[in-house]
Amino acid sequence: MRYDQSRADKLDEMMLELLLPESAVESLGRWLADPERGQRYANGSGPHSIPYTPSKWIFVAPWPSTFADRTAADSASVSRAEVVAAVRAAEQSASWAEAFVATQVWGYGVTGYGPHRTRQVLAQPGAEAVLTEAVSLLVDEGAVAAYEVLNTLDGLGPAFLTKFLYFVAQALPGVKGPRPLILDRVLAGVLRRHATKIGREVGYEWSEAVAKWIWRDSGWSSHRYDVYLRWMYAANDRLAAASIDWPAAPDVLELALFSAVWEPE
C-alpha cells in the first residue's frame, strides 16, 4: 500500500490514547521489583553499565578525561551515570566532541566498528560546530530541533545521535521541553508491534503496513522522534500512576523496553 500520512496520524493518536495495556504495566512492575533485574533502577537508570575495550579506542580523540586509560586497561565498563559525569567534564573544557566520544563509547560498547565510525563522524568538516549547535538548540528549543541538526552529519544515525542528546540533556540543568530519550531499532520494533496490535483492535486493517513504515528500523524523521517522546512520557506517567512504585524517569522505561521486559502480543 502507498504510505498515507493521515493513517499514520490516526495510528499515532490511537497509541497516545491507549498507551500501555494492563499486561504491560504488570510485566514492567514485576521487572522493577525483581532484585536480579530492574530493582537496581528503582531510583533511575544511572547504574546501567556497558562493557567496552579501551585499547580499541586508542586512535579516537578527544578522549574523555574521566574514562579508563586506553594504554593500561584491557577491559572496562561505563555506566550511564559515568557518561553523564564525563559530559559535564567535557562541558567545562568546552569540548562537545569529547562529550560525543563518551556517549559513543557507551553506545557501541564492545562493537568493533564503533571507534572507526566515531572517528569518521568527527572527521567531517564542521562536525564540532554541528555538535555545538545541537546542544544550543537542545537548551533553547528542545530535543526535536536538536535532532534535526544532528541528523545532517553523515554516518551518525538516529540511534546514536539520540544517545548524544540523551546524555547531554542529563548533564545540563536547563533543557527546553521533554528531555530526549534514546531511540533505536529495538525500541522502534516494540512500538511497531504495539501500534499494529492496537490498530487491529480498533478495526484499522491497514495498521500493520503503516506501523512497518513509521516505526521502521532506522531513518526516523524528527516528527517521528517527537511522537516517540510524547508516547514515552505519557506511558511513563501511566506507570507512575499505577501501584508499582515506578520511578518518575522515562529513561527507565526506555531501558526496560530495550531489555524486552514487555512484548506486545
C-alpha positions as CSV (number, residue, x, y, z in Angstrom):
1,M,0.0,0.0,0.0
2,R,1.1,3.6,-0.5
3,Y,2.2,5.5,2.5
4,D,-0.7,7.6,3.9
5,Q,0.2,10.3,6.4
6,S,-3.4,10.6,7.5
7,R,-3.4,7.0,8.5
8,A,-0.1,7.4,10.3
9,D,-1.6,10.3,12.2
10,K,-4.7,8.2,13.2
11,L,-2.4,5.4,14.4
12,D,-0.3,7.8,16.4
13,E,-3.5,9.3,18.0
14,M,-4.7,5.9,19.0
15,M,-1.3,4.9,20.5
16,L,-1.3,8.1,22.6
17,E,-4.8,7.4,23.7
18,L,-4.4,3.8,24.7
19,L,-0.8,3.9,25.9
20,L,0.1,0.7,27.8
21,P,-2.3,-2.3,28.4
22,E,-2.6,-3.7,31.9
23,S,-0.5,-6.7,30.9
24,A,2.4,-4.3,30.1
25,V,2.0,-2.5,33.5
26,E,2.1,-5.8,35.3
27,S,5.2,-7.0,33.4
28,L,7.1,-3.8,34.0
29,G,6.1,-3.8,37.7
30,R,7.4,-7.3,38.1
31,W,10.7,-6.4,36.4
32,L,11.1,-3.3,38.7
33,A,10.5,-5.4,41.8
34,D,13.0,-8.1,40.8
35,P,16.3,-7.8,42.6
36,E,18.1,-9.6,39.8
37,R,16.6,-7.3,37.1
38,G,15.0,-3.9,37.4
39,Q,15.2,-3.2,41.1
40,R,18.7,-1.6,40.7
41,Y,17.0,1.1,38.6
42,A,14.3,2.0,41.1
43,N,16.0,5.3,41.6
44,G,16.9,5.9,37.9
45,S,18.9,4.3,35.1
46,G,22.3,5.6,36.3
47,P,23.7,2.2,37.3
48,H,23.1,0.7,33.8
49,S,26.6,-0.2,32.6
50,I,28.1,-1.2,29.3
51,P,31.4,-3.1,28.8
52,Y,34.0,-1.8,26.3
53,T,37.6,-2.3,25.3
54,P,39.6,0.9,26.0
55,S,42.5,-0.1,23.7
56,K,40.2,-0.3,20.7
57,W,39.6,3.5,21.1
58,I,43.3,4.4,21.1
59,F,43.1,6.5,17.9
60,V,39.9,8.3,18.8
61,A,40.3,11.9,20.0
62,P,39.5,13.7,22.2
63,W,39.3,11.0,24.8
64,P,37.1,11.7,27.9
65,S,39.3,12.6,30.8
66,T,37.3,10.5,33.3
67,F,37.4,7.3,31.2
68,A,39.8,4.4,31.6
69,D,43.5,4.7,30.4
70,R,43.5,3.2,26.9
71,T,47.1,2.0,27.2
72,A,46.6,0.2,30.5
73,A,43.1,-1.3,30.6
74,D,42.2,-4.4,28.6
75,S,38.6,-4.2,29.6
76,A,36.4,-1.7,31.3
77,S,32.8,-0.7,31.8
78,V,31.0,2.6,31.9
79,S,27.6,3.4,33.4
80,R,25.1,5.9,32.4
81,A,25.9,8.0,35.4
82,E,29.6,7.9,34.5
83,V,28.8,9.1,31.0
84,V,26.8,12.0,32.4
85,A,29.8,12.9,34.6
86,A,32.1,12.7,31.5
87,V,29.8,15.0,29.6
88,R,29.8,17.5,32.4
89,A,33.6,17.4,32.5
90,A,33.7,18.0,28.7
91,E,31.4,20.9,29.0
92,Q,33.8,22.6,31.4
93,S,36.5,22.3,28.8
94,A,34.1,23.4,26.1
95,S,34.6,20.2,24.1
96,W,31.4,18.8,22.8
97,A,33.5,16.4,20.6
98,E,34.8,14.9,23.9
99,A,31.3,14.6,25.2
100,F,30.3,13.0,21.9
101,V,33.0,10.4,22.2
102,A,31.9,9.5,25.7
103,T,28.3,8.8,24.5
104,Q,29.5,6.7,21.6
105,V,31.8,4.6,23.8
106,W,28.8,3.7,25.9
107,G,26.6,3.3,22.8
108,Y,28.9,0.9,20.9
109,G,30.2,-1.0,23.8
110,V,32.3,-3.9,22.5
111,T,31.2,-3.5,18.9
112,G,34.3,-3.5,16.9
113,Y,33.4,-0.8,14.3
114,G,32.4,1.7,16.9
115,P,35.7,3.6,17.1
116,H,36.0,3.8,13.3
117,R,32.5,5.2,12.9
118,T,33.1,7.7,15.7
119,R,36.3,8.9,14.0
120,Q,34.5,9.2,10.7
121,V,31.8,11.4,12.2
122,L,34.2,13.7,14.0
123,A,36.5,13.9,10.9
124,Q,33.8,15.7,8.9
125,P,34.4,19.4,8.3
126,G,32.3,21.4,10.8
127,A,31.4,18.4,12.9
128,E,32.3,20.1,16.2
129,A,30.2,23.1,15.1
130,V,27.2,20.9,14.4
131,L,27.5,19.3,17.9
132,T,27.7,22.7,19.5
133,E,24.7,24.0,17.5
134,A,22.7,20.9,18.5
135,V,23.4,21.5,22.2
136,S,22.4,25.1,21.9
137,L,19.2,24.1,20.2
138,L,18.5,21.5,22.8
139,V,18.6,24.1,25.5
140,D,16.7,26.8,23.7
141,E,14.2,25.0,21.5
142,G,14.2,21.3,22.6
143,A,15.0,17.8,21.5
144,V,13.3,17.8,18.1
145,A,15.2,20.9,16.8
146,A,18.5,19.4,18.0
147,Y,17.6,16.1,16.4
148,E,17.2,17.8,13.0
149,V,20.6,19.4,13.1
150,L,22.5,16.3,14.2
151,N,20.7,14.3,11.6
152,T,22.7,16.2,8.9
153,L,26.0,14.5,10.0
154,D,27.0,11.7,7.7
155,G,27.3,8.3,9.4
156,L,25.5,9.4,12.5
157,G,22.2,7.7,12.5
158,P,19.3,8.4,14.9
159,A,20.2,5.6,17.2
160,F,23.5,7.2,18.1
161,L,22.6,10.8,17.8
162,T,19.8,10.3,20.3
163,K,22.4,8.8,22.7
164,F,24.4,12.0,22.4
165,L,21.2,14.1,23.0
166,Y,20.1,11.9,25.9
167,F,23.3,12.2,27.8
168,V,23.8,15.9,27.2
169,A,20.3,16.6,28.5
170,Q,21.0,14.5,31.6
171,A,24.1,16.6,32.2
172,L,22.7,20.1,31.6
173,P,20.3,21.7,34.1
174,G,18.3,23.7,31.6
175,V,16.8,21.9,28.6
176,K,13.5,23.0,27.0
177,G,10.7,20.6,26.8
178,P,10.8,16.9,27.4
179,R,14.3,15.6,27.8
180,P,15.4,13.4,24.9
181,L,15.5,9.7,25.1
182,I,17.3,7.0,23.2
183,L,15.5,5.7,20.1
184,D,17.0,2.7,18.3
185,R,15.7,-0.2,16.2
186,V,14.8,-2.3,19.3
187,L,12.6,0.3,20.7
188,A,11.1,1.1,17.3
189,G,10.3,-2.6,17.0
190,V,8.4,-2.6,20.3
191,L,6.3,0.4,19.2
192,R,5.8,-1.1,15.7
193,R,4.3,-4.2,17.2
194,H,2.3,-2.3,19.7
195,A,0.9,0.1,17.0
196,T,0.0,-2.9,14.8
197,K,-1.9,-4.6,17.7
198,I,-3.9,-1.6,18.9
199,G,-4.7,-0.6,15.3
200,R,-6.2,-4.0,14.7
201,E,-8.2,-3.8,17.9
202,V,-10.0,-0.7,16.7
203,G,-10.5,-2.1,13.2
204,Y,-7.6,-0.5,11.3
205,E,-6.9,-3.3,8.9
206,W,-4.1,-1.3,7.5
207,S,-2.3,-0.8,10.8
208,E,0.5,-3.4,10.2
209,A,1.6,-1.8,6.9
210,V,1.6,1.7,8.3
211,A,3.3,0.7,11.5
212,K,6.0,-1.0,9.5
213,W,6.7,2.2,7.7
214,I,6.5,4.8,10.6
215,W,8.3,2.5,13.1
216,R,10.9,1.1,10.7
217,D,14.3,0.0,11.8
218,S,16.1,3.4,11.1
219,G,15.8,6.7,9.3
220,W,13.1,8.2,11.6
221,S,12.1,11.8,10.9
222,S,12.2,14.5,13.5
223,H,8.4,14.2,13.6
224,R,8.6,10.5,14.4
225,Y,11.1,11.3,17.2
226,D,8.6,13.8,18.6
227,V,5.8,11.2,18.5
228,Y,8.2,8.8,20.3
229,L,9.0,11.2,23.1
230,R,5.3,12.1,23.6
231,W,4.3,8.4,23.8
232,M,7.2,7.5,26.1
233,Y,6.5,10.4,28.5
234,A,2.7,9.6,28.5
235,A,3.3,5.9,29.0
236,N,5.7,6.7,31.9
237,D,3.0,8.8,33.5
238,R,0.7,5.9,33.2
239,L,3.2,3.7,35.0
240,A,3.9,6.3,37.7
241,A,0.1,6.4,38.4
242,A,-0.1,2.6,38.9
243,S,0.6,0.9,42.2
244,I,4.0,-0.5,41.2
245,D,6.4,2.2,42.6
246,W,7.5,3.2,39.1
247,P,10.1,6.0,39.2
248,A,9.4,9.3,37.5
249,A,12.1,8.6,35.0
250,P,11.1,7.9,31.4
251,D,14.6,6.6,30.6
252,V,13.9,3.6,32.9
253,L,11.0,2.8,30.7
254,E,13.3,3.1,27.7
255,L,15.8,0.7,29.3
256,A,13.0,-1.8,30.2
257,L,11.6,-1.8,26.7
258,F,15.0,-2.3,25.2
259,S,15.5,-5.2,27.6
260,A,12.4,-6.9,26.3
261,V,10.5,-6.7,29.6
262,W,7.3,-6.3,27.7
263,E,6.5,-7.8,24.3
264,P,3.2,-6.6,22.6
265,E,1.3,-9.7,21.6
